[in-house]
Amino acid sequence: MSSSEASKTWLSQDAYDRLQAELDQAIANRPVIAAEINARREEGDLRENGGYHAAREEQGKAEGRILYLKELLRTAEVGEAPDHDKVAPGTVVTIYFDDDQSDTETFLLGNREIAATTDLTVYSPESALGKAILGASEGQTVTYTAPSGADIKVTVVKFAPYGS
C-alpha cells in the first residue's frame, strides 16, 4: 500500500454527508462561541472568571474539531468501498484469534467516524490490529502486539468491501 493510499480515508456517502453537516454546523457556531467569550470577558477579572475560561476551552475544542473534520473530509475517498484482493480500509473483515476457529470476530476496517452509520465494530487502520492485518490475504495469520504488551495471533478468515 502506497503512502498516498495510507493517507486516504474511505468513508461511505452517509458518513461523509454527516461529517460535512457537522463541520458546517461547527463553523456556523463560531460567532455564538465568540459572543459567549465576549460576554464572559465583560464580567470582570479574567484570572478568576471561570465562565470565561470555560468558554475559551469550548472554543479550543470546537476549533480542534473543525480542523480535524476539514482534514478528514479533504483526504476522504467517498463512495463504495474499494474492492481489493488484500485487506484494506473499507473492508469488512472476519478473523479468529489464537487458532480458535470457532470464535470469530467481524468488523469494519476504517475510520471510527463511520461508526455512527454501521452496526459493525469499527477498527482503525492505525490500530495495532488494523496495522497487522492491512495487506493480509484470506487464510493469512499475523501477529500484533496489544497495548498490554501481549503478542496476539489472528487469522484472516474472509473479507469483502463494506456494503457488499
Residue pairs with C-beta under 8 A, 6 or more apart in sequence:
1 88
1 134
1 135
5 88
6 125
7 75
8 75
8 76
8 77
8 89
9 72
9 75
9 76
9 77
9 89
9 110
9 111
10 76
10 77
10 78
10 81
10 82
10 89
10 90
10 110
10 111
10 162
11 19
11 72
11 76
11 77
11 78
11 110
11 111
11 113
11 114
12 78
12 79
12 81
12 114
12 117
12 162
12 163
13 78
13 79
14 117
15 111
15 113
15 114
15 116
15 117
16 73
16 76
16 78
18 116
18 117
19 69
19 72
19 73
19 113
20 73
22 69
23 66
23 69
23 70
23 73
26 62
26 65
26 66
26 69
27 66
29 62
30 62
33 55
33 58
33 59
33 62
34 59
36 55
36 58
37 52
37 55
37 56
37 59
40 49
40 51
40 52
40 54
40 55
41 49
41 52
43 49
43 51
43 52
46 52
46 53
72 111
72 113
77 90
80 161
80 163
81 90
81 91
81 161
81 162
81 163
81 164
82 88
82 90
82 161
83 161
83 164
84 91
84 161
85 137
86 134
86 135
86 136
86 137
87 93
87 109
87 133
87 134
87 135
87 136
87 137
87 156
87 159
88 109
88 134
88 135
89 109
89 110
89 111
89 125
89 134
90 108
90 109
90 110
90 161
90 162
91 108
91 109
91 159
91 160
91 161
91 162
92 106
92 107
92 108
92 109
92 120
92 159
92 160
92 161
92 162
93 106
93 107
93 108
93 109
93 133
93 156
93 158
93 159
94 104
94 105
94 106
94 156
94 157
94 158
94 159
95 104
95 105
95 133
95 154
95 155
95 156
95 157
96 102
96 103
96 104
96 105
96 154
96 155
96 157
97 103
97 105
97 152
97 153
97 154
98 152
98 153
98 154
99 153
99 155
101 155
101 157
104 157
105 121
106 120
107 120
107 121
107 122
107 123
108 114
108 118
108 120
108 121
108 122
108 123
108 162
109 122
109 123
109 124
109 125
109 130
109 133
109 134
110 122
110 123
110 124
110 125
110 162
111 122
111 124
112 122
112 124
114 122
115 121
115 122
118 162
123 129
123 130
124 130
125 131
125 134
128 144
128 145
128 146
128 147
129 144
129 152
129 154
131 144
132 142
132 143
132 144
132 154
133 142
133 154
133 156
136 142
136 156
137 156
138 156
138 157
138 158
138 159
139 155
139 156
139 157
140 155
140 156
141 153
141 154
141 155
141 156
142 153
142 154
142 155
142 156
143 151
143 152
143 153
143 154
144 151
144 152
144 154
145 151
145 152
146 152
